[in-house]
Amino acid sequence: MALVAASVLIGARVLGAADDTIEVWSARADLPPGEQVSENDLVVRRVHFDGDDADLYLRSDKGLPDQSTLTRGVGAGELLPKAALGEADELRQVSLTFTAANGNLLIKPGAVLDVWSSPPDSGDAGAALKGTTKLLDDVVVIKAPAVDESFGVGGTREILVGVHDLSDTQLQRVFSALSNGQVWFAEQ
């Protein structure tokens, strides 16, 4: 009996010493882009990585970097990649107001959209199709209130999006198209 107990104890120590898992951060709940992340938003997970994959994630024993603003959404339970964090000014936040007819009513935080503009309706579908242009690529939805909470006067909805490398000229084109009611969203 003592021999069995000693074997179990030695085996447990050998296996414990061979544990090659590391502790990394994981999102406690869905975290939208543009949010400043704190340790309260995260949980520690023990994970085994092959090769250099561990270098892609934030180890919990190292703490969070000073610049801990999400540049993309991170889902609940998802390991927190280093590439998802950056400086707050890397993501320019823009409020977009659109009519129900022009936007997807099911847009949720974390969605990635392309923003399109079309010329005013002339009744010529071919001309409208030729005049359609993409205004913005890879726009990340930061805030999108529930449909029943976000429709204002005249059936409009407002969402907050984050855009990387947005120039003032691009922003002017978006606002001009919005004022004409000719902006459309396509979820990727």
Short mmCIF file of the C-alpha atoms (twelve columns), coordinates in Angstrom:
data_MODEL
# 
_entry.id   MODEL 
# 
loop_
_atom_site.group_PDB 
_atom_site.id 
_atom_site.type_symbol 
_atom_site.label_atom_id 
_atom_site.label_alt_id 
_atom_site.label_comp_id 
_atom_site.label_asym_id 
_atom_site.label_seq_id 
_atom_site.Cartn_x 
_atom_site.Cartn_y 
_atom_site.Cartn_z 
_atom_site.pdbx_PDB_model_num 
ATOM 1   C CA . MET A 1   0.000   0.000  0.000   1 
ATOM 2   C CA . ALA A 2   2.815   2.397  0.874   1 
ATOM 3   C CA . LEU A 3   4.460   1.571  -2.447  1 
ATOM 4   C CA . VAL A 4   1.290   2.553  -4.363  1 
ATOM 5   C CA . ALA A 5   0.922   5.805  -2.415  1 
ATOM 6   C CA . ALA A 6   4.571   6.693  -3.016  1 
ATOM 7   C CA . SER A 7   4.213   5.944  -6.741  1 
ATOM 8   C CA . VAL A 8   1.129   8.181  -6.983  1 
ATOM 9   C CA . LEU A 9   2.887   11.004 -5.131  1 
ATOM 10  C CA . ILE A 10  5.998   10.787 -7.291  1 
ATOM 11  C CA . GLY A 11  3.887   10.590 -10.470 1 
ATOM 12  C CA . ALA A 12  1.893   13.672 -9.462  1 
ATOM 13  C CA . ARG A 13  5.079   15.648 -8.800  1 
ATOM 14  C CA . VAL A 14  6.617   14.621 -12.125 1 
ATOM 15  C CA . LEU A 15  3.468   15.546 -14.044 1 
ATOM 16  C CA . GLY A 16  3.131   18.806 -12.114 1 
ATOM 17  C CA . ALA A 17  6.690   19.763 -12.955 1 
ATOM 18  C CA . ALA A 18  6.020   18.981 -16.622 1 
ATOM 19  C CA . ASP A 19  3.062   21.395 -16.778 1 
ATOM 20  C CA . ASP A 20  3.852   23.655 -19.718 1 
ATOM 21  C CA . THR A 21  0.679   25.725 -19.617 1 
ATOM 22  C CA . ILE A 22  0.782   29.465 -19.093 1 
ATOM 23  C CA . GLU A 23  -1.754  31.906 -17.700 1 
ATOM 24  C CA . VAL A 24  -3.185  34.394 -20.194 1 
ATOM 25  C CA . TRP A 25  -6.025  36.921 -20.134 1 
ATOM 26  C CA . SER A 26  -9.460  36.040 -21.478 1 
ATOM 27  C CA . ALA A 27  -12.492 38.319 -21.860 1 
ATOM 28  C CA . ARG A 28  -15.051 37.929 -19.056 1 
ATOM 29  C CA . ALA A 29  -17.836 39.239 -21.374 1 
ATOM 30  C CA . ASP A 30  -18.049 40.712 -24.881 1 
ATOM 31  C CA . LEU A 31  -15.731 43.712 -25.083 1 
ATOM 32  C CA . PRO A 32  -16.427 46.254 -27.851 1 
ATOM 33  C CA . PRO A 33  -13.711 48.064 -29.775 1 
ATOM 34  C CA . GLY A 34  -12.712 51.436 -28.390 1 
ATOM 35  C CA . GLU A 35  -13.156 50.290 -24.786 1 
ATOM 36  C CA . GLN A 36  -10.407 50.790 -22.228 1 
ATOM 37  C CA . VAL A 37  -9.743  47.321 -20.790 1 
ATOM 38  C CA . SER A 38  -8.987  46.712 -17.122 1 
ATOM 39  C CA . GLU A 39  -8.271  43.535 -15.187 1 
ATOM 40  C CA . ASN A 40  -11.913 43.631 -14.004 1 
ATOM 41  C CA . ASP A 41  -12.978 42.900 -17.614 1 
ATOM 42  C CA . LEU A 42  -10.791 39.810 -17.799 1 
ATOM 43  C CA . VAL A 43  -10.294 36.374 -16.297 1 
ATOM 44  C CA . VAL A 44  -7.170  34.226 -16.162 1 
ATOM 45  C CA . ARG A 45  -7.052  31.042 -18.248 1 
ATOM 46  C CA . ARG A 46  -4.390  28.342 -18.204 1 
ATOM 47  C CA . VAL A 47  -3.547  27.406 -21.779 1 
ATOM 48  C CA . HIS A 48  -1.055  25.164 -23.566 1 
ATOM 49  C CA . PHE A 49  0.420   26.640 -26.749 1 
ATOM 50  C CA . ASP A 50  2.472   25.009 -29.461 1 
ATOM 51  C CA . GLY A 51  5.546   26.774 -30.780 1 
ATOM 52  C CA . ASP A 52  5.635   30.545 -30.521 1 
ATOM 53  C CA . ASP A 53  1.832   31.001 -30.390 1 
ATOM 54  C CA . ALA A 54  2.029   32.076 -26.746 1 
ATOM 55  C CA . ASP A 55  3.800   35.264 -27.872 1 
ATOM 56  C CA . LEU A 56  0.558   36.399 -29.555 1 
ATOM 57  C CA . TYR A 57  -1.347  36.687 -26.254 1 
ATOM 58  C CA . LEU A 58  -1.066  38.737 -23.075 1 
ATOM 59  C CA . ARG A 59  0.222   36.806 -20.094 1 
ATOM 60  C CA . SER A 60  -1.659  37.548 -16.903 1 
ATOM 61  C CA . ASP A 61  1.503   37.566 -14.789 1 
ATOM 62  C CA . LYS A 62  2.834   40.543 -16.807 1 
ATOM 63  C CA . GLY A 63  -0.216  42.772 -16.196 1 
ATOM 64  C CA . LEU A 64  -1.835  44.942 -18.842 1 
ATOM 65  C CA . PRO A 65  0.143   47.445 -20.922 1 
ATOM 66  C CA . ASP A 66  -0.410  51.180 -20.428 1 
ATOM 67  C CA . GLN A 67  -2.198  51.409 -23.776 1 
ATOM 68  C CA . SER A 68  -5.055  48.967 -23.200 1 
ATOM 69  C CA . THR A 69  -7.726  50.285 -25.557 1 
ATOM 70  C CA . LEU A 70  -9.319  47.670 -27.787 1 
ATOM 71  C CA . THR A 71  -8.820  48.283 -31.484 1 
ATOM 72  C CA . ARG A 72  -11.222 45.432 -32.279 1 
ATOM 73  C CA . GLY A 73  -13.927 43.589 -30.397 1 
ATOM 74  C CA . VAL A 74  -13.091 40.576 -28.242 1 
ATOM 75  C CA . GLY A 75  -15.811 38.014 -27.553 1 
ATOM 76  C CA . ALA A 76  -16.665 36.517 -24.171 1 
ATOM 77  C CA . GLY A 77  -14.237 33.711 -23.373 1 
ATOM 78  C CA . GLU A 78  -11.851 34.711 -26.178 1 
ATOM 79  C CA . LEU A 79  -8.173  34.898 -25.284 1 
ATOM 80  C CA . LEU A 80  -6.940  38.489 -25.399 1 
ATOM 81  C CA . PRO A 81  -4.440  38.878 -28.254 1 
ATOM 82  C CA . LYS A 82  -1.733  41.520 -28.017 1 
ATOM 83  C CA . ALA A 83  -2.788  42.773 -31.467 1 
ATOM 84  C CA . ALA A 84  -6.254  43.735 -30.162 1 
ATOM 85  C CA . LEU A 85  -4.810  46.451 -27.905 1 
ATOM 86  C CA . GLY A 86  -3.535  49.824 -28.953 1 
ATOM 87  C CA . GLU A 87  -3.733  53.516 -28.300 1 
ATOM 88  C CA . ALA A 88  -7.103  55.200 -28.082 1 
ATOM 89  C CA . ASP A 89  -6.228  57.625 -30.873 1 
ATOM 90  C CA . GLU A 90  -5.648  54.770 -33.359 1 
ATOM 91  C CA . LEU A 91  -9.424  54.395 -33.652 1 
ATOM 92  C CA . ARG A 92  -11.363 57.523 -34.609 1 
ATOM 93  C CA . GLN A 93  -14.904 57.391 -33.248 1 
ATOM 94  C CA . VAL A 94  -17.715 58.679 -35.463 1 
ATOM 95  C CA . SER A 95  -21.426 58.882 -34.757 1 
ATOM 96  C CA . LEU A 96  -23.562 57.874 -37.758 1 
ATOM 97  C CA . THR A 97  -27.283 58.615 -37.936 1 
ATOM 98  C CA . PHE A 98  -29.270 56.886 -40.664 1 
ATOM 99  C CA . THR A 99  -32.836 56.038 -41.572 1 
ATOM 100 C CA . ALA A 100 -34.296 52.596 -41.045 1 
ATOM 101 C CA . ALA A 101 -34.441 52.071 -44.795 1 
ATOM 102 C CA . ASN A 102 -30.702 52.629 -45.238 1 
ATOM 103 C CA . GLY A 103 -29.190 50.591 -42.443 1 
ATOM 104 C CA . ASN A 104 -29.235 47.091 -41.093 1 
ATOM 105 C CA . LEU A 105 -31.520 47.105 -38.060 1 
ATOM 106 C CA . LEU A 106 -29.642 44.165 -36.540 1 
ATOM 107 C CA . ILE A 107 -26.264 45.908 -36.297 1 
ATOM 108 C CA . LYS A 108 -24.612 45.058 -32.971 1 
ATOM 109 C CA . PRO A 109 -21.431 46.210 -31.214 1 
ATOM 110 C CA . GLY A 110 -18.372 44.427 -32.572 1 
ATOM 111 C CA . ALA A 111 -19.804 44.079 -36.081 1 
ATOM 112 C CA . VAL A 112 -17.504 45.050 -38.941 1 
ATOM 113 C CA . LEU A 113 -19.154 47.079 -41.703 1 
ATOM 114 C CA . ASP A 114 -18.422 48.620 -45.045 1 
ATOM 115 C CA . VAL A 115 -20.095 51.991 -45.619 1 
ATOM 116 C CA . TRP A 116 -21.402 52.733 -49.133 1 
ATOM 117 C CA . SER A 117 -22.904 55.781 -50.791 1 
ATOM 118 C CA . SER A 118 -25.249 55.883 -53.761 1 
ATOM 119 C CA . PRO A 119 -26.416 58.828 -55.834 1 
ATOM 120 C CA . PRO A 120 -29.899 60.256 -55.232 1 
ATOM 121 C CA . ASP A 121 -32.681 58.059 -56.614 1 
ATOM 122 C CA . SER A 122 -33.218 58.964 -60.269 1 
ATOM 123 C CA . GLY A 123 -35.352 55.965 -61.139 1 
ATOM 124 C CA . ASP A 124 -32.511 54.511 -63.242 1 
ATOM 125 C CA . ALA A 125 -31.201 51.421 -61.415 1 
ATOM 126 C CA . GLY A 126 -28.219 51.104 -63.778 1 
ATOM 127 C CA . ALA A 127 -27.066 54.667 -63.127 1 
ATOM 128 C CA . ALA A 128 -27.521 54.218 -59.382 1 
ATOM 129 C CA . LEU A 129 -25.421 51.047 -59.437 1 
ATOM 130 C CA . LYS A 130 -22.616 52.735 -61.409 1 
ATOM 131 C CA . GLY A 131 -22.608 55.701 -59.030 1 
ATOM 132 C CA . THR A 132 -22.308 53.578 -55.885 1 
ATOM 133 C CA . THR A 133 -18.999 54.025 -54.071 1 
ATOM 134 C CA . LYS A 134 -17.470 52.561 -50.952 1 
ATOM 135 C CA . LEU A 135 -16.852 55.336 -48.442 1 
ATOM 136 C CA . LEU A 136 -15.244 53.320 -45.644 1 
ATOM 137 C CA . ASP A 137 -13.789 49.820 -45.189 1 
ATOM 138 C CA . ASP A 138 -13.733 47.750 -42.024 1 
ATOM 139 C CA . VAL A 139 -15.697 50.117 -39.803 1 
ATOM 140 C CA . VAL A 140 -16.100 48.609 -36.334 1 
ATOM 141 C CA . VAL A 141 -19.380 49.186 -34.484 1 
ATOM 142 C CA . ILE A 142 -18.589 50.404 -30.965 1 
ATOM 143 C CA . LYS A 143 -22.113 51.179 -29.732 1 
ATOM 144 C CA . ALA A 144 -25.422 50.269 -31.297 1 
ATOM 145 C CA . PRO A 145 -28.384 50.653 -28.967 1 
ATOM 146 C CA . ALA A 146 -31.147 48.102 -29.305 1 
ATOM 147 C CA . VAL A 147 -33.555 48.952 -32.137 1 
ATOM 148 C CA . ASP A 148 -36.425 49.763 -29.780 1 
ATOM 149 C CA . GLU A 149 -34.157 52.191 -27.857 1 
ATOM 150 C CA . SER A 150 -32.409 53.881 -30.746 1 
ATOM 151 C CA . PHE A 151 -34.996 55.118 -33.225 1 
ATOM 152 C CA . GLY A 152 -35.522 58.834 -33.018 1 
ATOM 153 C CA . VAL A 153 -37.769 61.286 -34.745 1 
ATOM 154 C CA . GLY A 154 -38.475 60.309 -38.342 1 
ATOM 155 C CA . GLY A 155 -37.288 56.708 -37.958 1 
ATOM 156 C CA . THR A 156 -33.580 57.425 -37.578 1 
ATOM 157 C CA . ARG A 157 -31.027 55.338 -35.701 1 
ATOM 158 C CA . GLU A 158 -27.650 56.397 -34.357 1 
ATOM 159 C CA . ILE A 159 -24.633 54.112 -33.960 1 
ATOM 160 C CA . LEU A 160 -21.063 54.837 -32.871 1 
ATOM 161 C CA . VAL A 161 -18.349 53.375 -35.074 1 
ATOM 162 C CA . GLY A 162 -14.576 53.276 -34.919 1 
ATOM 163 C CA . VAL A 163 -12.554 53.867 -38.059 1 
ATOM 164 C CA . HIS A 164 -8.812  53.355 -38.514 1 
ATOM 165 C CA . ASP A 165 -6.905  56.028 -40.442 1 
ATOM 166 C CA . LEU A 166 -9.932  58.230 -41.148 1 
ATOM 167 C CA . SER A 167 -8.986  61.457 -42.918 1 
ATOM 168 C CA . ASP A 168 -10.997 64.655 -42.624 1 
ATOM 169 C CA . THR A 169 -11.793 64.413 -46.353 1 
ATOM 170 C CA . GLN A 170 -13.273 60.927 -45.919 1 
ATOM 171 C CA . LEU A 171 -15.262 62.124 -42.934 1 
ATOM 172 C CA . GLN A 172 -16.668 65.034 -44.963 1 
ATOM 173 C CA . ARG A 173 -17.766 62.614 -47.721 1 
ATOM 174 C CA . VAL A 174 -19.504 60.384 -45.169 1 
ATOM 175 C CA . PHE A 175 -21.354 63.293 -43.553 1 
ATOM 176 C CA . SER A 176 -22.330 64.683 -46.958 1 
ATOM 177 C CA . ALA A 177 -23.741 61.312 -48.009 1 
ATOM 178 C CA . LEU A 178 -25.534 60.957 -44.657 1 
ATOM 179 C CA . SER A 179 -27.172 64.353 -45.066 1 
ATOM 180 C CA . ASN A 180 -28.480 63.238 -48.466 1 
ATOM 181 C CA . GLY A 181 -29.803 59.981 -47.003 1 
ATOM 182 C CA . GLN A 182 -27.725 57.920 -49.414 1 
ATOM 183 C CA . VAL A 183 -25.573 55.825 -47.069 1 
ATOM 184 C CA . TRP A 184 -25.826 52.047 -46.850 1 
ATOM 185 C CA . PHE A 185 -24.125 49.552 -44.575 1 
ATOM 186 C CA . ALA A 186 -22.967 46.055 -45.497 1 
ATOM 187 C CA . GLU A 187 -21.951 43.762 -42.666 1 
ATOM 188 C CA . GLN A 188 -18.883 41.647 -43.393 1 
# 
